[in-house]
Structure formats: structure tokens, C-alpha cells
Amino acid sequence: FWGLGSVIKFPVDLTHSPYTIIAAGVQLPPQRIRFPFSLITDGPGGMNQITPGWLLQYSPYTVARSEVKFANRRSAKRHDFYTGWRILRPGVVDMLVDARDRLVAAAKDDGRQSAGDESGTRKSDKKRVFKTDRAVDGLGSNQLVEKGRTIGIRAYTDAVQRYALRGMLERIAAATATDKGASSSIEQALVGLGLGNLMATGASVPSSSTTKAGSSASSKVDWPVLPWNEPGHADDDALWAHQRTTILNELPSIVDDSDGGVALVQLLDRCAALEDDHAERVHKSKSRDDARGAKTVPGYAAVHISAGEDKVVLAARGEADEVRGQVERIKRALVGGGAGRSRL
């Protein structure tokens, strides 16, 4: 999104920064930026400042509303093959993982990694400023403050895990819907999904790996794939294969270190917590816009739908409640079945 009065000086490569906002009045010099869902604003010292993942963390209402628009476009049948895609799809998720890993590596490379802290932040690092892609690969000609780095790590991590765990939950729920989620059918569903070891005491699921999007270490040009050309757009098996790999890579401490049904319960709880957090932030971002509008424009509230009545906000809350209900149903089946009791 290009803000009013922004000036873009070519060449500029934003192919690995989808859904990024260039704020009003910003002058963007020639560069390559690789941080999706970011906000780029004027910064101190004449250098633009980037906040990676800002849209995911502070304006998820914008993302959720866009997905509703994309889905509604499918009503035109001649456009059906290229509309209705998900914003958080495999190609974009790979970009998020790659961007998050580079943000984490920035602290390690700087020799500031703290034990037990994924972001690598210490109290003495809070005023740290990273300038240009010499400090952080993919930063372009921008600067990044420490707070922005930690925001990006959290936003990207939560979005990636939410995408993968929702895929797992949807497939378990669908596979066990006919027999109300009996423990035996849950085990069968997990086996069919390639996650059978989550119910096997003392066993771990083999790890997997994904290709990093836009890696500068390769001489091969890695062009992003159009949404409707991604395998997961029309192939549920391809989508699940990517989500499964993402679970194994993102949550090894749960998948590898937890015994039996405990691992599955922890993954389900994480899924529900992420959905609750997302719904709350969708409501908060819309409420913030409502408050700003009412404070600025007389009569604003009378002609705008409030967050409490907004369809997008209500849908996000309803989705989170549905996820919570599915999670609790599966957990009850695990505990209620003989196999579940022996493993939990």
C-alpha cells in the first residue's frame, strides 16, 4: 500500500515484502526489502524506519477484512480460479519464517543473544538501532529499532504457528466429526495426517525442513508464485503437507519432548490461545480506529459501525470460539477414552 504523497525511486524490489504499508509522505530510495506485513515511516536522521510485521501485530483487522473481500469475489464464476485465496498461504508463510529467522539472527550476529530468550533482547539492548541491510539482511536502506525487531519476531512467529495449527485442528475435527471425536478415531486421524507419533509414548516425529524464501545465499532467482498458482490453493493435500512441515519446524519442543497425548494437548492449547489473541487484537485495532475517528470528526460514531457490531470483528471472535470448542471436544475425547487416560 502506497500512502498519499509517497515517492518511490526505482529500482525497488518488494516482491518478498507483500502486504507492506509505505506511510504517507515517505520517500523510498532504490533498495530491496524482505519483510512482509511491515510499516515503513519517516525516521530520525533522514533515514526511513521499518517495523516488520506491524500489520499482523497492530492492524490485524485490515488483514481479516481483506480476506473477507477476497472470498466474496468468488461469486463471479469467471474469476473463480484466481480469487478467494488466503492471505496466510504457504508462499507467504515461508517468507514470514525467513524474515523472522533473520531478525533473530541479527541479535546473535551482534553477540547479544541472551540465554533462554529467542529474541536475543537484554535490557542494555533496548536502544539498539540496526541500519541498512549491512546490519540485517533484507532491511534495505531503512533502520530498525530493537523494539521493532522484537515486534516482528512475535508477529511472524504467532502468524506462522496459527496458520499451521489451524490446519491440524481442521483436519482432526473433520476426520473425527462422525463419531464425536472418539480417542481411537483421533489416533487414526493423526496417523493419516502423518502425526501418529503424537499419540505414541516416548516417540518423536522426524523433523523436516522448508526452503527459505528469497535466500540471498542462492544464485537462483526466487520469484514469488501468484496466489492462484500455489499448489496449496487447489490441493488440500499439498496445503496440509506444508502445514505439517511447519508444525514440525516451529514447535519441536512440544513435538519431540512431550510424551503421548500430552504433545497433542499442548498443540491444541497453543492453537486456541493464538486464535483468542488474534480475535482480541482484531477487536482492539478496530476499536482504536473508532476512538480516533470519534475524537477527530464530529458525528463519526453515528455513521460508522462500531467494533462491537462490525461483521469482521464478530467473525474473528466467532472463529476463535469455534476453535476453542473444537479443541475442548478433542481434549475430552482424549481424556475419556482408555487410550487417552493412559497417555495423559
C-alpha positions as CSV (number, residue, x, y, z in Angstrom):
1,F,0.0,0.0,0.0
2,W,1.4,3.3,-1.1
3,G,0.5,6.2,1.2
4,L,-0.6,9.6,-0.2
5,G,2.4,11.6,-1.4
6,S,4.9,8.8,-1.1
7,V,7.8,8.9,-3.6
8,I,9.3,5.6,-4.9
9,K,12.6,5.8,-6.6
10,F,13.4,2.8,-8.8
11,P,14.7,0.2,-8.9
12,V,12.8,-1.2,-5.9
13,D,12.2,-4.8,-5.1
14,L,9.3,-5.5,-2.7
15,T,8.4,-9.0,-4.0
16,H,9.3,-10.5,-0.7
17,S,7.5,-7.8,1.3
18,P,3.9,-8.4,0.5
19,Y,1.2,-6.5,2.3
20,T,3.6,-3.8,3.4
21,I,2.5,-0.2,4.0
22,I,4.5,2.7,2.8
23,A,3.3,5.6,5.0
24,A,2.1,9.0,3.6
25,G,4.9,11.3,2.5
26,V,7.7,8.7,2.7
27,Q,10.5,8.8,0.1
28,L,11.7,5.3,-0.7
29,P,15.1,5.2,-2.3
30,P,16.3,2.3,-4.5
31,Q,16.5,-0.9,-2.4
32,R,15.4,-4.4,-1.8
33,I,13.2,-5.1,1.3
34,R,12.3,-8.6,2.5
35,F,10.0,-8.1,5.5
36,P,6.3,-8.8,4.8
37,F,3.4,-7.0,6.5
38,S,5.7,-4.1,7.5
39,L,5.2,-0.5,8.1
40,I,7.7,2.0,6.7
41,T,7.6,5.5,8.0
42,D,9.9,8.6,8.2
43,G,12.6,8.1,10.7
44,P,15.1,10.2,12.6
45,G,18.2,11.3,10.8
46,G,16.6,11.3,7.4
47,M,16.5,7.5,7.2
48,N,13.2,5.7,6.9
49,Q,12.2,3.4,9.8
50,I,10.7,-0.1,9.3
51,T,8.6,-2.1,11.7
52,P,8.5,-5.7,10.5
53,G,5.1,-7.5,10.9
54,W,3.4,-4.3,12.0
55,L,0.2,-5.1,10.1
56,L,-0.1,-8.5,11.7
57,Q,0.5,-7.3,15.2
58,Y,-1.3,-3.9,15.3
59,S,-3.7,-3.9,12.4
60,P,-5.0,-7.5,12.0
61,Y,-8.4,-6.0,11.3
62,T,-7.1,-4.8,8.0
63,V,-5.9,-8.3,7.1
64,A,-9.1,-10.0,8.2
65,R,-11.3,-7.5,6.3
66,S,-9.2,-8.1,3.2
67,E,-9.7,-11.8,3.4
68,V,-13.4,-11.3,3.5
69,K,-13.2,-9.2,0.4
70,F,-11.2,-11.7,-1.5
71,A,-13.6,-14.5,-0.5
72,N,-16.6,-12.5,-1.7
73,R,-15.1,-12.0,-5.1
74,R,-15.5,-15.7,-5.8
75,S,-19.2,-15.1,-6.6
76,A,-18.1,-14.2,-10.1
77,K,-17.5,-17.6,-11.7
78,R,-15.3,-16.4,-14.5
79,H,-12.9,-15.1,-11.8
80,D,-13.2,-18.2,-9.5
81,F,-9.8,-19.7,-10.4
82,Y,-7.8,-16.7,-9.1
83,T,-9.8,-15.2,-6.3
84,G,-10.7,-16.3,-2.8
85,W,-7.1,-17.2,-1.7
86,R,-5.9,-17.0,1.8
87,I,-3.5,-14.2,2.7
88,L,-1.6,-16.5,5.0
89,R,-0.8,-19.2,2.4
90,P,2.3,-21.4,2.1
91,G,4.4,-19.0,0.0
92,V,3.7,-16.1,2.3
93,V,4.3,-18.2,5.4
94,D,7.7,-19.2,4.1
95,M,8.5,-15.5,3.7
96,L,7.5,-14.9,7.3
97,V,9.7,-17.8,8.6
98,D,12.6,-16.5,6.6
99,A,12.1,-12.9,7.8
100,R,11.7,-14.0,11.5
101,D,14.8,-16.1,11.4
102,R,16.8,-13.1,10.0
103,L,15.5,-10.9,12.8
104,V,16.6,-13.5,15.4
105,A,19.9,-13.9,13.8
106,A,20.6,-10.1,13.9
107,A,21.0,-10.3,17.7
108,K,23.1,-13.5,17.5
109,D,25.4,-12.0,14.9
110,D,25.8,-8.9,17.1
111,G,26.9,-11.1,20.0
112,R,23.9,-10.1,22.1
113,Q,21.9,-13.3,22.3
114,S,20.5,-13.9,25.8
115,A,20.1,-17.4,27.2
116,G,16.6,-18.6,27.0
117,D,15.4,-15.5,25.0
118,E,14.5,-16.2,21.4
119,S,14.5,-12.5,20.5
120,G,18.0,-12.1,22.0
121,T,17.0,-9.0,23.9
122,R,18.7,-7.8,27.0
123,K,17.9,-4.6,29.0
124,S,21.1,-3.0,27.6
125,D,20.0,-3.6,24.0
126,K,16.7,-1.7,24.1
127,K,18.2,1.3,22.4
128,R,20.0,-0.7,19.8
129,V,19.4,0.5,16.2
130,F,20.1,-1.6,13.1
131,K,20.8,0.4,10.0
132,T,20.5,-0.9,6.4
133,D,20.9,-4.4,5.1
134,R,24.5,-4.4,6.3
135,A,23.2,-4.9,9.8
136,V,20.1,-7.1,8.9
137,D,19.8,-8.9,5.7
138,G,16.7,-7.7,3.8
139,L,16.5,-4.4,5.7
140,G,17.2,-2.3,2.5
141,S,18.1,1.3,3.2
142,N,16.0,1.5,6.3
143,Q,16.7,1.5,10.0
144,L,15.2,-0.9,12.6
145,V,15.0,-0.2,16.3
146,E,15.2,-3.0,18.9
147,K,11.5,-2.7,19.8
148,G,10.6,-3.1,16.1
149,R,12.8,-6.2,15.8
150,T,11.0,-7.9,18.8
151,I,7.6,-6.9,17.4
152,G,8.5,-8.6,14.1
153,I,9.7,-11.8,15.8
154,R,6.5,-12.1,17.8
155,A,4.2,-11.2,14.9
156,Y,5.8,-13.5,12.4
157,T,6.0,-16.4,14.9
158,D,2.4,-16.2,16.0
159,A,1.1,-15.9,12.4
160,V,3.1,-18.9,11.2
161,Q,2.1,-21.1,14.2
162,R,-1.5,-20.1,13.9
163,Y,-1.6,-21.0,10.2
164,A,-0.1,-24.4,10.8
165,L,-2.0,-25.4,13.9
166,R,-5.4,-24.3,12.4
167,G,-4.6,-26.7,9.6
168,M,-4.0,-29.5,12.0
169,L,-7.1,-28.8,14.0
170,E,-9.4,-28.5,11.0
171,R,-8.2,-31.9,9.7
172,I,-8.6,-33.7,13.1
173,A,-12.0,-32.2,13.6
174,A,-13.2,-33.2,10.1
175,A,-11.8,-36.7,10.5
176,T,-13.5,-37.3,13.8
177,A,-16.8,-35.5,13.3
178,T,-18.9,-38.6,12.6
179,D,-18.1,-40.4,15.8
180,K,-17.9,-37.3,18.0
181,G,-14.1,-37.5,18.3
182,A,-13.5,-40.8,20.0
183,S,-10.0,-41.3,21.2
184,S,-9.4,-44.2,18.7
185,S,-10.6,-42.1,15.8
186,I,-8.3,-39.3,16.8
187,E,-5.3,-41.7,16.8
188,Q,-6.4,-42.9,13.3
189,A,-6.7,-39.3,12.1
190,L,-3.3,-38.4,13.4
191,V,-1.8,-41.4,11.7
192,G,-3.4,-40.4,8.4
193,L,-2.1,-36.9,8.8
194,G,1.4,-38.1,9.4
195,L,1.4,-37.1,13.0
196,G,0.7,-40.5,14.6
197,N,3.7,-40.3,16.8
198,L,2.0,-37.6,18.8
199,M,0.0,-40.4,20.5
200,A,2.9,-42.7,20.9
201,T,4.6,-42.6,24.3
202,G,8.3,-41.7,24.1
203,A,8.3,-41.3,20.4
204,S,9.1,-38.2,18.3
205,V,8.1,-37.1,14.9
206,P,11.0,-36.8,12.4
207,S,11.9,-33.2,11.8
208,S,11.6,-31.7,8.4
209,S,12.8,-28.6,6.7
210,T,11.4,-25.9,4.4
211,T,13.1,-23.8,1.7
212,K,13.8,-20.3,2.9
213,A,12.1,-17.8,0.7
214,G,14.3,-15.2,-1.0
215,S,17.5,-16.6,0.4
216,S,20.4,-14.5,-0.7
217,A,22.8,-17.5,-0.4
218,S,21.4,-18.9,-3.6
219,S,22.2,-17.6,-7.1
220,K,18.8,-18.9,-8.3
221,V,16.2,-16.2,-8.8
222,D,13.3,-17.0,-6.4
223,W,10.3,-15.3,-7.9
224,P,7.2,-15.3,-5.7
225,V,4.4,-17.5,-7.0
226,L,1.0,-16.0,-7.8
227,P,-1.6,-17.0,-5.1
228,W,-3.8,-19.0,-7.5
229,N,-0.7,-20.8,-8.9
230,E,0.4,-22.1,-5.5
231,P,-0.1,-25.9,-5.1
232,G,-2.0,-25.4,-1.8
233,H,-4.6,-23.1,-3.5
234,A,-6.5,-26.0,-5.0
235,D,-4.8,-29.1,-3.4
236,D,-5.7,-29.7,0.2
237,D,-3.0,-32.4,0.5
238,A,-0.3,-30.0,-0.7
239,L,-1.6,-27.4,1.8
240,W,-1.5,-29.9,4.7
241,A,1.9,-31.1,3.8
242,H,3.2,-27.6,4.1
243,Q,1.3,-27.0,7.4
244,R,2.6,-30.3,8.8
245,T,6.2,-29.4,8.0
246,T,5.7,-26.0,9.6
247,I,4.5,-27.6,12.8
248,L,7.5,-29.9,13.0
249,N,9.9,-27.0,12.4
250,E,8.2,-24.4,14.6
251,L,7.3,-26.4,17.7
252,P,9.9,-29.1,18.1
253,S,10.0,-28.6,21.9
254,I,6.4,-29.9,22.0
255,V,6.5,-32.4,19.2
256,D,9.8,-34.0,20.2
257,D,9.9,-33.6,24.0
258,S,6.4,-34.4,25.1
259,D,5.1,-38.0,25.7
260,G,1.9,-39.4,24.3
261,G,-1.3,-37.3,24.1
262,V,0.4,-34.6,26.1
263,A,2.0,-33.3,22.9
264,L,-1.3,-33.1,21.1
265,V,-3.0,-31.4,24.0
266,Q,-0.2,-28.8,24.1
267,L,-0.5,-28.1,20.4
268,L,-4.3,-27.8,20.7
269,D,-4.0,-25.4,23.6
270,R,-1.5,-23.3,21.7
271,C,-3.9,-23.2,18.7
272,A,-6.8,-22.0,20.9
273,A,-4.6,-19.4,22.6
274,L,-3.4,-18.0,19.3
275,E,-7.0,-17.7,18.0
276,D,-8.1,-15.9,21.1
277,D,-5.2,-13.5,20.9
278,H,-5.9,-12.8,17.2
279,A,-9.6,-12.1,17.9
280,E,-8.7,-9.7,20.7
281,R,-6.3,-7.8,18.5
282,V,-8.7,-7.6,15.6
283,H,-11.2,-6.0,18.0
284,K,-8.6,-3.7,19.5
285,S,-7.4,-2.5,16.1
286,K,-10.9,-1.6,15.0
287,S,-11.7,0.0,18.4
288,R,-8.6,2.1,18.1
289,D,-9.8,3.4,14.7
290,D,-13.2,4.1,16.2
291,A,-11.8,6.1,19.0
292,R,-9.5,8.1,16.7
293,G,-12.4,8.9,14.3
294,A,-14.8,9.9,17.0
295,K,-12.2,12.2,18.6
296,T,-11.4,13.9,15.2
297,V,-14.7,14.0,13.3
298,P,-18.0,15.2,14.8
299,G,-20.7,12.7,14.3
300,Y,-18.3,10.0,13.3
301,A,-19.8,7.4,15.6
302,A,-23.3,8.0,14.2
303,V,-22.3,7.0,10.7
304,H,-19.7,4.2,11.3
305,I,-20.2,0.7,12.6
306,S,-18.5,0.2,15.9
307,A,-16.1,-2.6,16.7
308,G,-18.7,-4.4,18.8
309,E,-21.1,-4.6,15.8
310,D,-18.6,-5.0,13.0
311,K,-19.0,-8.2,10.9
312,V,-15.3,-8.8,10.6
313,V,-14.7,-8.4,14.3
314,L,-17.6,-10.6,15.2
315,A,-16.5,-13.2,12.7
316,A,-13.0,-13.3,14.2
317,R,-14.5,-13.7,17.7
318,G,-16.9,-16.4,16.4
319,E,-14.0,-18.2,14.7
320,A,-12.0,-18.2,17.9
321,D,-14.9,-19.5,19.9
322,E,-15.4,-22.3,17.4
323,V,-11.8,-23.2,17.6
324,R,-11.9,-23.3,21.4
325,G,-15.0,-25.6,21.2
326,Q,-13.3,-28.0,18.8
327,V,-10.2,-28.1,21.0
328,E,-12.2,-28.9,24.1
329,R,-14.2,-31.6,22.3
330,I,-11.0,-33.3,21.2
331,K,-9.4,-33.0,24.6
332,R,-12.5,-34.5,26.3
333,A,-12.3,-37.5,23.9
334,L,-8.6,-38.0,24.7
335,V,-9.2,-38.0,28.4
336,G,-12.5,-40.0,28.2
337,G,-11.0,-42.9,26.1
338,G,-8.9,-45.6,27.7
339,A,-6.0,-44.7,25.4
340,G,-6.3,-41.1,26.4
341,R,-6.2,-41.8,30.1
342,S,-3.1,-43.9,29.8
343,R,-1.2,-41.3,28.0
344,L,-2.3,-38.0,29.7
